[in-house]
């Protein structure tokens, strides 16, 4: 499936393309600060594939492929589905000669982007949403056998664009936004628990200012499932740019084999 023009316009208005490009620019700006995190992600995925030996692997939120050991995976006999709402042109070019890699464009939040846009996208300051309780948050349902599923640094990101829009277009309070975020995260986990899965996600962000004070903000709002293997590390997310922003930011990350 390739997203049609009207859908791409909606993504543009919601800020998706700026968000997508912002990630790769941030990675480049960090000048290697992300390397340990990316290596940990790739190594954990390689071990998971060696454990399950799947014939099909589906990567949810494949993005720029920075944290995915695609070259090693492509050497196997398994079919690799890379699923993202829109694949960057650079990624399409990177995988075009890999015969066992299939690009699929789909909203892995279960249609939440379209749902939120229909409910709130065209609202103005004069007719803001009064409640978000009727926004449907559904489980992702791929139209193919996903085999082993990899959720790669997206669990806490699926909510980002919808929440940004809802904050601008509604009068809901902080508690309602938190409950909405919990529903999004829970539905994603519900899908993962139905399959042999790898989950790699940030759990909290630790922000240190120029005076050395730190504050930890939870990004994961739901309980993680039981796992066969669990690994933890920190992701040096925002260190090089700290001279400008006068802060440093690291994420606590967990990887689970479910």
Secondary structure, 3 states (H helix, E strand, C coil): CCCCHHHHHHHHHHCHHHHHHHHHHHHHHCCCCCHHHHHHHHHHHHHHHHHHCCCEEEEECCCCCCCCCHHHHHCCCCEEEEEECCCCHHHHHHHCCCCCEEEEECCCCCCHHHHHHHHHHCCCCCCCECCCCCCCCCCCCCCCCCCEEEEECCCCCCCHHHHHHHHHHECCCHHHHHHHHHHHHHHHHHHHCCCCEEEEEEEEEEEEECCCCEEEEECCCCCCCCCCEEEEEEEEEECCCHHHHCEEEEEEEEEEEC
